[in-house]
């Protein structure tokens, strides 16, 4: 026997487009695996700096599904649902999946390269935040006039301004060292840059084609 709230929850899950839903399921599954054997998950699936004995090529993707704690998972999952759902519905699942995967890999590569150049090393990187920033950028480019309600302060702001402010904050944080310790600002920047370039490529606009 199913209770009404159970049916409502299942209906909510079914309304989430397939790629977004599978991303969320994957994040939750890996988080549960961390509760069983966190050392194994971090050692094999976090993004380790190139040149270390723990680096593996698949980590360019798998790091995105590993999260530090429940709050980290919750906020990233909420952003994936909030921005990913309308984008997948607009683009279709195939293009949306390509975009998310490109942002995940692009974020990882830029993080590895810039971290190595600026620090000569680094620590393991986890979380899908790079792709989240790519989705945020895409939302702002697709629906620039759409208003987003901020939490702090609780005021509405157009998506295009929201994205520009975030982009500037990420750029500043990446190169100034400002921000909370342990935050992979280069990965955030990489997700945004990769997303922008891919959208421009699909649109046939600079830097890929000049008219």
C-alpha positions, 0 to 999 in steps of 0.5 A: 500500500502506497501513501499519498506522500510516497506517490507525490515523491515518485511523481516528482522524481519521474518529472525530472528529465532522465540525464538530470535524474541519473546525475542525481542518482549517481551522486547519491549512490557514490555518497552512500558508497563513501559511508561504507568505505570513504578511503577507497572512494577518495583514493580511486575516484577523487581527482588527484594531481597528475604525476601522483601515484593515485591519478587515473584518467577516469578521475576526470569524470568520477571526481564530480560524483564524490562529495565532502559531506551531506551539505556539499551534496545537497547544495550541488544536487539542488543546483543540478535540479534547479538549472539542469532540469530546464536546460535538459528540457530545452536542449534535449537529453543528448545535447544536455548530457554532452554539455554536462560531461564537457563541463565536468572534464573541462573543469578538471583539466583547467584545475589540474593545469592551473593548480600545477602551474601556480602551486606545483601540486595540489590536493584531491578535488571532489564535487560537481561544482564545475558543472554547476557553474557551467549550468549556471552560465548556460541558464543565463545565456539561454534566459538572460531576462529570467529573474532568480530569487537570491537567498542573501539578500532575498531579492530577485535579479535577472539571470544575466546579471546573476551569472556575470556577478558569479563569473567575476567572483569566480575569476577573482577567487581563482587568481587572488586566492580569496575564499574558503580553503579547499574550494576548487575555484579553478574548477569553477572557472573551468566549468564556466569557460568550457560551457561558454565555448561549447555554447558559442560553438553550437551557435557558430559564434566567435571564437569559432566563426566570424561574420 
